[in-house]
Amino acid sequence: MGHQRTIDHAVAAMRTAGVDALLIGPGADLRHLTGYAAHALERMTLLVLRADGRHALVVPELERAAAVAGTDAVPVRTYAETADPADTVAEVLDGVPADARLGVGDQLWARFLLALQQVRPGARWQLASHVTRDVRMVKDAAGLDGLRRAGAAIDAVHRRMGEFLVPGRTEQEAGRAIAAAMREEGHDDVDFVIVGSGPNGASPHHETSDRVLSAGDAVVVDTGGPVAGWFSDCTRNYVLGSAPDGYEAAHQVLWDAQRAAVAHVRPGVTAASVDAAARQVIADAGYGDAFIHRTGHGIGLEVHEEPYITAGNDLRLQPGMTFSVEPGIYLEGRYGMRIEDIVAVTEDGVERLNTTDTALVVLPA
């Protein structure tokens, strides 16, 4: 029933946008619309959502049982091993005008898109995300509960960080221990683990290396992964023993900036204004050039999705939107720091979905 409501919402959005059909391959949109977690393989799997309600999930014959078990939201249509799946999709689109507007999934493989364009040469093609992003951006109660559970699971890992960040270990060794703890605390998988110690912390997307953790290191730890399909993502900062010169003062600025941005979140403000709330605090303290990325990204069935909390995004926030608030300060050759919480827009403000303290954590050296 939940997926049928989601499909109905998508169809209403299609009609408003003047889109005749959506063609969605494996990925988060397919899971959101149908519940079916298909793998992206060389055989085409494609959800065809039509504005007139005549939907079908096109799958290879050998995937029929998995598809039927994976969703009851739409009929399943199969094609034989030696058949051209594009021809089957063309049959499912029978009755849709030749010059129809077709929205194609953002992550559909190019080989499948080119085949579909051959069987519908007169169609007007666009990205399906022009429709699906609005369907996915606002989470319902089940989605919010899923993200709360994911937040609690990653919070439990950060509370154990003293077990993992031990002088004498490499970043890689610490990262493997953190990944194991994520599974122990309820994650189904590990999407990423960043352990940036010392100067490595100044690279926001550093992962892990063979650098050995030492007394006096500042360490950025950013981790995330799915819990029953909903993603966690949380960053905290740690010091092994005494902090490097200037680090505590910079971290206080960062703490103030992240706090200001979270406090700014409420219905009606723009995504850009949340970014500005964090950026102004950091700039005023003289670290503006060291804040080199947007303030946040949406999160849900993917770790990065709409809305993006960045300058120039005039999207107005609505209750149910969920995203990260993660300003950072990066001083090349010295250290870096980032504080990240996932938040949800409520009817009258904001809810933090991560509840661990955002203060600097000092661990034994």
C-alpha positions in Angstrom: 0.0 0.0 0.0 2.9 2.4 0.8 4.4 1.9 -2.6 1.1 2.4 -4.4 0.8 5.8 -2.6 4.3 6.7 -3.8 3.5 5.7 -7.3 0.3 7.7 -7.2 2.3 10.7 -6.0 4.7 10.3 -8.8 1.9 10.0 -11.4 0.4 13.2 -10.1 3.8 14.9 -10.4 4.2 13.6 -14.0 0.8 15.0 -15.0 1.6 18.3 -13.5 5.0 18.4 -15.4 3.5 17.2 -18.6 5.6 14.0 -18.7 4.0 11.0 -20.4 6.1 8.2 -18.9 9.1 7.6 -16.6 11.7 4.9 -17.5 13.5 4.0 -14.3 16.3 1.5 -14.0 17.8 -0.1 -10.8 18.6 2.2 -8.0 17.1 4.3 -5.3 14.2 5.6 -7.5 13.1 2.0 -8.3 13.3 1.0 -4.7 11.4 4.0 -3.6 8.6 3.6 -6.1 8.2 -0.2 -6.0 10.3 -1.7 -3.2 12.2 -3.8 -5.6 16.0 -3.8 -5.0 17.2 -4.9 -8.4 20.8 -5.1 -9.4 22.2 -3.2 -12.3 23.2 -5.9 -14.8 23.8 -6.3 -18.5 20.2 -7.4 -18.9 17.8 -4.5 -18.8 15.5 -4.0 -15.8 13.2 -1.0 -16.3 10.1 0.4 -14.5 7.7 2.0 -17.0 5.4 4.5 -15.2 2.8 5.9 -17.5 0.8 9.0 -16.8 -2.4 7.1 -17.7 -1.6 4.5 -15.0 -0.8 1.5 -17.3 2.5 0.7 -15.6 4.8 -2.3 -15.9 8.1 -3.5 -14.6 10.2 -5.0 -17.5 12.6 -7.7 -16.4 14.5 -10.6 -18.0 12.7 -13.9 -17.7 15.3 -15.3 -15.3 14.6 -12.4 -12.8 10.8 -12.8 -12.9 10.5 -14.7 -9.5 12.7 -12.1 -7.8 10.7 -9.2 -9.3 7.3 -10.7 -8.3 8.6 -11.3 -4.8 10.2 -7.8 -4.7 7.1 -5.8 -5.5 3.3 -6.0 -5.8 3.0 -2.3 -6.8 3.1 -2.9 -10.6 2.6 -5.8 -13.0 5.8 -7.6 -14.1 6.5 -8.0 -17.8 9.3 -10.3 -18.9 11.4 -10.8 -22.0 13.2 -13.9 -23.2 17.0 -14.4 -23.0 17.5 -13.8 -26.8 14.8 -11.0 -27.1 15.6 -7.3 -27.4 14.3 -5.7 -24.1 13.9 -2.3 -25.9 11.2 -4.0 -28.0 9.4 -5.1 -24.9 9.5 -1.6 -23.5 8.2 -0.3 -26.8 5.2 -2.6 -26.4 4.6 -1.4 -22.9 4.6 2.2 -24.2 2.0 1.3 -26.9 -0.5 4.1 -27.0 1.8 6.7 -25.7 2.2 9.4 -28.4 5.2 9.2 -30.7 6.4 12.7 -29.6 5.8 11.9 -25.9 7.9 13.4 -23.2 9.8 10.6 -21.5 11.7 11.0 -18.3 14.7 8.6 -18.0 16.3 7.7 -14.8 19.5 9.6 -14.1 21.5 6.5 -13.5 20.2 4.4 -16.4 23.1 3.0 -18.4 23.9 4.7 -21.7 23.6 1.4 -23.6 20.0 1.1 -22.5 19.1 4.7 -23.2 20.5 4.5 -26.7 18.5 1.3 -27.4 15.3 3.0 -26.1 15.9 6.1 -28.2 16.1 3.8 -31.3 12.6 2.4 -30.6 11.1 5.8 -29.7 12.9 8.1 -32.1 10.3 10.9 -32.0 10.2 11.1 -28.2 11.3 14.2 -26.2 13.7 13.0 -23.6 14.5 14.5 -20.2 15.8 13.4 -16.8 13.3 11.6 -14.6 14.7 13.4 -11.6 12.7 16.5 -12.6 9.8 14.5 -11.3 11.2 12.0 -8.8 13.3 14.5 -6.8 10.1 16.2 -5.5 8.6 12.8 -4.7 11.7 11.7 -2.7 12.8 15.0 -1.1 9.9 15.1 1.5 10.0 11.9 3.6 6.9 10.4 5.1 6.7 9.1 8.7 8.3 5.7 7.7 11.2 7.4 6.0 11.8 9.7 8.9 11.8 6.7 11.3 14.2 4.9 9.0 16.6 7.8 9.1 16.3 8.1 12.9 17.3 4.4 13.2 20.2 5.0 10.9 21.3 8.0 12.9 21.1 6.1 16.1 23.3 3.3 14.6 26.0 5.6 13.5 25.9 7.5 16.8 26.6 4.3 18.6 29.7 3.8 16.4 31.0 7.3 17.2 30.5 6.7 20.9 32.9 3.8 20.6 35.6 5.7 18.7 38.1 5.4 21.6 38.3 1.7 20.7 39.5 2.4 17.2 41.6 5.6 17.2 44.6 4.2 19.0 48.2 5.6 18.6 50.3 3.1 16.7 47.4 1.9 14.4 47.3 3.0 10.8 44.3 4.9 9.4 43.5 1.7 7.4 43.5 -0.5 10.6 41.2 2.0 12.4 38.9 2.2 9.4 38.5 -1.6 9.2 37.6 -1.6 12.9 35.1 1.2 12.4 33.5 -0.7 9.5 33.1 -3.8 11.6 31.5 -1.7 14.4 29.1 -0.2 11.9 27.8 -3.7 11.1 27.7 -4.6 14.8 25.6 -1.5 15.5 23.0 -2.3 12.9 24.3 -1.3 9.4 23.5 -3.6 6.6 26.6 -2.4 4.7 29.4 0.2 4.9 29.2 2.9 2.2 32.4 4.7 3.3 34.8 5.3 6.2 37.0 8.4 6.3 39.8 8.5 8.9 41.8 11.6 8.2 44.6 12.1 10.7 47.0 15.1 10.9 47.4 16.7 7.4 45.2 14.0 5.8 42.2 15.6 7.6 42.6 18.7 5.3 41.4 16.6 2.3 37.6 16.4 2.8 37.2 13.1 0.9 40.4 11.4 2.1 39.5 7.8 2.9 42.2 5.9 4.8 45.9 5.4 4.4 48.9 3.7 5.9 49.7 6.8 8.0 50.2 5.8 11.7 48.1 7.6 14.3 50.3 9.4 16.8 49.9 11.4 20.0 48.9 15.0 19.1 47.0 14.1 16.0 43.7 15.7 15.1 41.5 13.1 13.4 38.4 13.6 11.2 36.1 10.5 11.2 33.2 10.5 8.7 31.2 7.3 8.2 28.0 6.2 6.7 26.0 3.3 5.3 22.5 1.9 5.0 20.2 0.6 7.8 17.3 -1.2 6.2 17.8 0.9 3.1 18.0 4.3 4.8 21.4 6.0 5.0 23.5 7.3 7.9 26.2 9.9 7.6 27.9 11.6 10.5 31.3 13.3 11.1 33.0 14.1 14.4 36.5 15.3 15.3 38.9 13.7 17.7 42.3 14.6 19.2 44.8 12.0 20.5 46.1 13.6 23.6 46.8 17.4 23.3 45.5 19.3 20.3 47.8 20.8 17.7 48.5 24.5 17.8 45.5 26.6 16.9 43.2 23.6 16.5 40.9 24.2 19.5 40.2 27.8 18.5 39.4 26.8 14.9 37.1 24.0 16.2 35.2 26.4 18.3 34.5 28.5 15.2 33.4 25.4 13.4 31.1 24.4 16.3 29.6 27.9 16.3 29.0 27.7 12.5 27.4 24.3 12.6 25.2 25.3 15.5 24.1 28.5 13.7 23.2 26.6 10.5 21.2 24.0 12.4 19.3 26.6 14.3 18.5 28.4 11.1 16.6 25.4 9.6 12.9 25.7 9.5 10.1 25.7 6.9 10.2 28.5 4.4 13.8 29.4 4.5 16.0 28.6 1.5 18.6 26.0 1.2 21.1 28.8 0.3 20.3 30.6 3.5 21.3 27.6 5.6 24.6 27.5 3.8 25.0 31.2 4.4 24.4 30.9 8.1 27.3 28.5 8.5 29.6 30.3 6.0 29.2 33.7 7.6 30.4 32.5 11.0 33.5 30.9 9.4 34.3 33.9 7.2 33.9 36.3 10.0 36.6 34.4 12.0 39.0 34.5 9.1 38.6 31.0 7.8 36.4 31.7 4.8 38.9 30.4 2.2 39.3 27.2 4.2 35.6 26.2 3.9 35.8 24.7 0.4 32.5 22.8 -0.1 28.7 23.2 0.3 27.2 23.0 3.7 25.1 19.9 3.1 23.3 17.4 0.9 20.0 15.6 1.1 19.9 12.0 2.4 17.5 9.1 2.3 17.7 6.0 0.1 20.9 7.4 -1.2 23.7 9.0 0.9 23.7 12.1 -1.5 20.4 13.3 -3.0 18.3 16.4 -3.1 18.1 19.0 -1.6 21.6 20.4 -1.7 22.5 23.0 0.9 24.6 25.3 -1.2 24.8 28.9 -2.3 22.4 29.7 -5.1 19.9 27.1 -4.2 16.7 29.1 -3.6 14.6 26.0 -2.9 12.4 26.7 0.2 12.6 24.0 2.9 9.5 22.0 3.7 8.6 19.7 6.6 9.9 16.2 6.0 13.0 17.3 4.1 16.2 15.7 5.4 19.8 16.7 4.8 23.2 17.0 6.3 24.6 20.2 7.9 28.4 19.8 7.7 30.6 22.9 7.5 34.3 22.3 7.5 37.6 24.1 7.9 40.6 22.6 6.1 44.2 24.0 6.6 46.4 22.3 4.0 49.5 20.6 5.5 48.2 20.9 9.1 44.8 19.5 9.8 41.1 19.6 8.9 37.8 19.4 10.7 34.1 18.9 9.9 31.0 18.6 12.1 28.1 16.8 10.4 24.6 16.0 11.6 21.6 14.8 9.6 18.6 17.0 10.3 14.9 16.9 9.4 12.7 19.9 8.8 9.7 19.8 11.2 6.5 21.8 11.1 8.0 24.5 13.3 11.8 24.1 13.1 14.3 21.3 13.0 15.1 17.8 14.5 18.7 16.6 14.7 18.7 12.9 13.8 22.2 12.5 15.3 22.4 13.0 19.0 26.0 12.6 19.9 27.8 15.7 21.2 29.4 17.8 18.5 32.2 19.0 20.8 35.8 18.1 20.2 36.5 14.7 21.7 39.9 14.2 23.4 41.1 10.6 23.4 44.0 9.1 25.3 47.4 9.2 23.7 
